[in-house]
Amino acid sequence: MAMSLSKKKSRLPKRAEAKQLGLIDLILPKFLFRLPFALLLLILIYLWSSSTTIISGNIVHVCVSSRKLTNLYCLSAGTQPNFELPIPLLNDSSTNEVAGLVHENPLENSIEKYRDEELKNAVKVIKEQLQEHRSWQSNKKQASCDGRGIYVYELPPKFNKDLVAQCGNMIPWMDFCKYFSNEALGEPIPEIGKCWYQTHQYSLEPIFHARVLKHPCRVYNENEAKLFYVPFYGGLDILRWHFKNVSNEIKDTSGLELLNWLESQRHWNRNSGKDHVFVLGKISWDFRRKNNSSWGTRLLELDQMQNPIKLLIERQPWHVNDIGIPHPTHFHPRTDDDIVSWQSKIMGSNRRNLVSFAGAARPDTPENIRSLLIKQCTSMDHNNTNCRFLDCSLGGCDQPESVINLFTASEFCLQPPGDSPTRKSVFDSLISGCIPVLFDPFTAYYQYPWHLPEDHEKYSVFIDQEEVRNMKVNVVERLMKVPLKEREDLRRYIVYELLPGLVYGDPSSELDKFQDAFSIAINSLLERVSRLE
């Protein structure tokens, strides 16, 4: 399934960068507008001078960075489909023996470097939003359905079923149909084990839809509903246009027609869409097209879409109604025993590799640290016991079993940002018991409030990517210093505490002991809408 789609990248003029960035709307705090115009202009010039706009094929990545903001984050436009299956990360504060990892707390040190008030304010806003999201979490494994009905709209087929039917030509060079069999789980992978499937990373929408249809709280009378689910496959809608020469008007057609349809529904207007939820299987940027860009749609920029909750595999950190939920992995358990069996298997796995990295370099984006990590990994020794590199650009990640086998045999998995901050392989590594090593807080820490704990040291190791970029740290050597006991403690937390809640169960699953990723999301949504009145 791995496929390198990187193309020649070039630079845009600074004025075009600033125009596309939309920075004022995203991160400048309101108090800046009270400042004298000259001072405000100086601040904007400073930010623009450190922004980066990258064109990759038809993709425009508009990013903002600061001389003091070490973590780069793309603010608009989307990411090209990334078919490689890289790796995730992990670390725990249960022991204090590792010099430079726990005591220094590199993430907090990194944030302390933010001297620009607008950037510090942005991080503060993000954290406040995540706290609000976490407040919606239900403590009950199976919340009562009394007064908490879920209504599923029966949309015209063009908004979902007909999109799946276009699987044969969704992307010109690839047939997606095999990924949409078995209710979008894909074809089985018996080589890995029971309940493993060829699930595509963009299959979240039909997977979630199939589960909602069978939820015990589903109601067929709108008047009995508390939560309204809109099964629009917006990710598949946008995917079919990514690599075709069509106008922005065509790309926006489905979204506009959907909203026209919803506005004719009585319950949409009752709460201005606040009790409605959309599940979108691509990153937020793909639905937030900016001026002078041809990438993606502007669905999430429309006024009507500001009130509903949007569940995405990657949220836009400055929009409180964007909520990140896990990427689909290849493991879809049907019973509690399926989960327990897999937990037992990976806890007993022979982890002969200290570190591994599955991915591809980004040679045309020098600010990306992947090439540096690959160099550090491959230069350690000749037998690759310290670090194993699986090159996705050469087809090494085409089969999920290659990646999962690598992860289950590794202690740590390097997880640098790819075409966007988040990566599916973070979840692939976590469900394999491989401790993810993160380099950017936007990869996971600011994304998944319902499924990952606020204390990131419980499940990942964080190493500031600026230290890697400036050659101040050898990642493999630093990870060699992590004591065996700490690795074991981290792994136990990941496998026994996190893993069940990171996977999407089979549509016919009967989980009793565990909550999977779907159940956690639905229970949190029901808790949220119950507070609207």
N, C-alpha and C positions, 0 to 999 in steps of 0.2 A: 504494500500500500504506500510505501515511501516513494516520493517522487520529487525531485528537485525542480522548483519552478522559478528559481532566482534568475533574474535577467539583468541586463546592463542597467546600472543606476547612474543618475546624473543629478546635478544640482539645479535648483531654481534660483532666480534672482532674489535678493533679500526682500525686495518690496513684495514680490509674489508670496514669499514665505509668510510675511507678516499678515498679509490679507487672508491667506488660507488658515492661519493659525487660530483665529477667533479667540485669542488669549484673554481678552477683556471679559468675555462672557464666561470663561471657564474658571479662572483662578484669581483674578484681581479682587481683593476685598473691597467692599463698598466704600470704606473710608478713603481709598485712594482718590475717589472722585471729588473729595473735598480739598485735595491738595492743589496748590497753584499749578497752572497749566504747564509752566516750564519744567517744574519738578516731575510732574507726571510724564511729560515727554521724555525726559532723561531716563526715567525708569523703563519706559517702553523700548527706547533705543537699546538700553542695556540688555533687556530680555531678547529682543529681536536679534541682536548681534550674536547671541549664543544659541539661536534656534537652528534646527536642521530640517531641511525638506529633502526627501529622497524619492526619486521616481524609480519604480521597479516595474517594468513593463507598463501595464495600464494602471498601476497602483501608485497612489501618492501617499506617502507617510509623512505627515507633518508633526514634528516632535518639538518639544521644548526642553531645553536643558539649561542649567545655570553653572557658572564657574564654581558655585558652592553647592548646587543641587546635584549630587553625584548619581542619582538614579534617573535615567532618561525615561520619559514616558510619551508615547505618541498620543497626540490630542485630537487628531481628526484623520479621516480616511480609514481605509481598511487594511486587511492583510490578505495576501494571496493564499489560496488553499495550500496548506502545508501538509503534505502526505507523509512526511517522515515521522517516525515514532521515537522521539528522544527520551529524556529521563527526568525524574523529580528529585526531591530533596528532603532533608530532615535534621533535627537536633533537639536535645532536651537539656533542661537546667537541673535535672535531678542530682547531678554531681557537679562539683566545682573544681575538678582536677585539670581541666584543659586550659592551658595558658592561651590567652588571646581569643578564645571562642565564647566562653561564658562570662568571665570576669569583665572583659572589655565591652561586651554587648555591642558588637559592631553595627547593628541596625540602629540602635539609639545614638551611637556615636555619629553615624552617618547623618541622622536627622538633626543632631546638634550642629552640624556644619551649615545648616540652612540659615544664612544670615539675612536673606531677603525676606522682608515681612510678608509679602504676598505669597511666597512659597511656603513659609511656615504656616500661614493662615490656611493655605490649601490642604496641607497635611492635617491640620486641626479639624477642618471641615470633614475630611474623609473619615477620620477616627470617630467623630461625633455621629456621622451617618451609620457607621458600622455598629456603634453602640445601640443606636435606635433599631437597627435590623436585628441585633441579638436579643433585644428586649421582646421581640415577637416570638421567640422560640418557646415551644410548649414543652413542659417537663413530662408530659404524659406520652407513653409509647403509642397508645391508640386513643385519641381524643374521641369523646362522645359526638355522635352526629346530630344530637338534638339541637335544633336551631342553627345548625352549621352545614346546611345543604350546599352541594356543589352543582351548579347548572352548566352543562356543556352545550354551547351553541352548535346547532346543526348548520354549518356554513355551506354555501354553494360549493360544489366540488372543486371549482377552479382555485379555491384558496388553500386546498390541502391535497385531496386524493389525486386530482389531475396533475399536480406538481410532481408527486411520486411517480405517476405514470410516464413522466418525461425522463425517467432515469437513464434511458439509453443514449440520449444526446444532451444531457445536462452540461457536461463538459466535453468539448469536441473530441478529445483524444482518450476518453475513458468511459466505460460502461458502469454506471452506478447500480444497476438493477440487482446484482448479487448482494449488495449491502442492504437492500430493503426487503429481503425475504425474511421469514420468521418474525413478522411484525416489527421490521426494521432492525432486528438484532443482527441480521446477516447469516451467512452460512456457518455451521458448526466448525470448531477447530479441535478435533479429538486429540491431536498431538499434544495439546496443553492439558486437556482434561475435560471433565464434565462441566457443562454450563459456560463454555467458552465459545465465542462467536466472532466472525469477521465484521465487527461493528465499525461503521464509519464514524469519524469524529464529528460529522455534521448530521448525525441521525437523531439528535436529541428530541426534535419536534415530534416525529411520529412515535418515538418510544414513550414520551411523556403522555401523548394523546391516548395511546393504547392503555396506559395505566389508569388515567383519569376515568375512562369509560367503564372501568371495572371497579372503581372505588366504592366502598360501602356507603359513603355519604352522598353519592350522586343522586340528584333529584330530577324529575322530569317536568315539574311544575315550577316555572320561574318565580312564582310568589313564595315558594318554600326555600329559595336559595339565599345564601349569604355570600357566596363566592361565585363569580361568573368566569368561566374559562373560555377563551377565544382560541380555537385550534387552527390558527393561521400559521402555515409553514413558511414564515418570512425568510428563514435562512435558505431554504431550497429555492424560494422565489428569486432571491438575489443571486444565488450560486449559478443559476442558468444563464445569467446575463454577464457574469464576470469577464468572460473571455470571448464575448461576441460584440460586434460593432453596432450597438444600438444606442438610441438617444436616451438622455436622462428622463424624458417624458415617458418612454416605454418602461424604463426601470421602475418608475414611481406609480405606474398604473394600478397594479394590484393593491398596493397599500391604500391609495386614495379611494378605490372602489370598495374596499373593505370598510373603511371608515364611513363612507356614505351608507353602506348597508347597516352598520352598527347604529348610526344616528337615527335610523328608522325603528330601532328597538327601544321599547319603553324603559327597560331597566338600565340601559346604557345611560340614558339621560337622568335617571333618578338620582344617582350619586356622581354625575359627571365622570363616570368611568372609574371612580376610586375603588370600587369593589370588583373590578375586572382584572384579569391577569393574562398576559401573553408569555409564551415560552418561545424563545428565539435561539436557534441552534448555531448562531455565529456570533462573532464579537460585536460589541456595541458600535464600534466605529463603522462597521459595514452598513449601518442604518442611520448614520449621521453625516451624510454627504454635505460638504461645505461648498461655498461658491468657488467657481473655477476648477472644480474637480469633476471627474467622470466616474469615480469609483463609488459603487454602492447606491443605496437609496437614501432618501431623507425621511423615512418613516418616523423615526424617533425624534425628529426635529419638529414635527407637526404639532400644532397646539393641542389637538385632540388626544395626543399620545402622552401628554405630560402627567396626567393623573393616574392612569393605570400602572400596575406593577409589571415590570418586565424582568423575567428571569432569563439570564444569558450566560453563556460559557465564559464571557469576560465582560464585566460591567464598565461603564464610564464612571470614573471615581467621583465626579462632581455632580452626579445626578442621583438624588436620594432614592428614586423609584427604580433605578437599575440595581438588580441584585444578582450577584454571581452564584451559580450553582455548578457542580462538577461536570467536567467533560464526560461523555460516555466512555467507558472502558470496554474491554472485550469480555469481562466477567459479569454474567447475569444469573445469579443464584436463584433457585426456585424454592428452596427450603432452608431452614436454619442449619440443617446438617450439611448442606452444600457449603455454607460459609465456614462452619467449624472445621470441616474437612480441609478446606483450602488454608485456613489459618494454621492448622497443624502441619501441613505440608511445607509452607514457607518458613515457619519457625524452625523446622528441622533441616532447611536447605543448607547445602555446603556452599558458603559464600567465599569462594576461593579468590575473588577479585576484591581488593580494597576499594577501588574507585572505578567507575565506568562512565562513559559518555557516549550516547547514541545520538547522532545528529550530523549536521553538515556545517561547514564554515560559511561565513558571509564575507567573501573576499572584497566585495564592492562597498562594504560598510565598515570602514576601519574602526569606528567607535564601538562596534560589536566585539565582545571579548571571546567569541567562540574560537577564533583562530589561535588566540593565546592559550586557551584551555586545551585545545587539541595538541599544541606544541608541548605544553607541560605534561600532558598525559602520555604522549608517544615517546618522550625523551627519557622517561623514568628508568626503564630497563628493557632488555631484549625479550624477556619471556612474558611481559605484560601482566605480571601478577599484582603489581602495584596499581596500574591503571590500564583499563581495556577500552579502546576506542572502536566503535562500530560506525563506519562511514555510511551515512544515509545517502549521500550524493552518488555513491556507487551501487546503490540498490541493496545495501546491507540490511535495510529496515523494511523491505518489501513485504515480508511475512511477519505477522505479529508474534509468532512463536520465537523468532530470532531475538526480538527485543525483550519479551517476557523472560526467556531463558537467561538473557544477559542480566536482567534486573534481579532475578531470584538468586543469581550467583554473585551478587555484588553487595558490599556493605554500604557504599555511598554512591549516589547517582548525581552527576553534575547537571544542573538545570539552568543554563543561562537563557536570557530572553531570546526569542526567535524573531519572526516577523511582527509579533506583538508581544507584550510582556508575558501573557499566560501561555502555557503549553499543556496539551493533552497528556504528555508523558509524565507530568508531575503526578497525575493520578495513576498512570500505569505503574510508576515506580512505587508509589505508596501501597497499592494493592499487591505489590510483589515483595513488600517488606524491605525495600531498598531506601535507605535514608536520603532524602533529597537535600541537595546543597543549592541554596538560592543565592542569587547575586543582586536581585532587584526586588524590593518589597511589593511592587505592583504585580509580581508573578503570582503571589498567593495571599500574602498577608492582608492586602486591602481589597480582596475579591470575594471570599467565600465565608461570610459571617455565620451561616447556619451549619456549615459542614466542617470547618476547621476552627480550632480554638484560638482565642485572642493571644494566648501565650505561644508564640511561634516556636519557642525553644523546646516545646514538647514534641515537635514532629519534624524539625528541620535544622540544618546548620545554615547560618547566614554569613556570607563573606562579601564585603563591599566590593562591587565590581570596579570601583575606581582604584582600589589597591591592586587588583589584577592588572588593570590597564596600565598602571604606572610601575609595574614590575616590582611591587613591594611585597608580594606574597606568592609563594608557590603553593597552589591549592592542594596538590597531592601530599606534599610534605606536611602541610598544616593538618590535614585529615589523618595522617599517620600518627599524630600525637593524641588523637582521641582514644581514651582507654577502652579496652574491650567491654568492661562492665557498662560504661556509658552507652556504647553502641547497642548492647543488649537491652538496656532500659528503654532507649529510644524505639527500638524495634518492637518491643512488647506493647508500648503505647500505641504505635501505629497499627499494629496487627489486631490487637484486641479492643482498642478503644475507637480508632478511626475507621478502619477498613470497612466494616459493615455499612457505615453511613456514607461511603464514597461510591458505592456501586448501585446501579439500577437493576432491580430484580427483574426476572422474567415476567412478562405481562400476566402470566398465570401463577405468579409466585404466591406462596402461603407462608410468609414470615411471621413468626410469633414472638420469638425472643429478641429479634433485632429490628431496628428501623433502617431501611435503606435510604439512599439519597432522595428518592421520590417521596417517601413518607415524611422525611424531615422537612422537605420543601412544602408539601401540602399542609402539614400540621402547623407550620409557621405562618403560611398564608391564611389559614382559617383563624389563627390567633389574631393576626393583624386585622382582618375584616371584622372580627367580632368587637373590635374597639372603635369602629367607625361611628357607631351611634352614641 
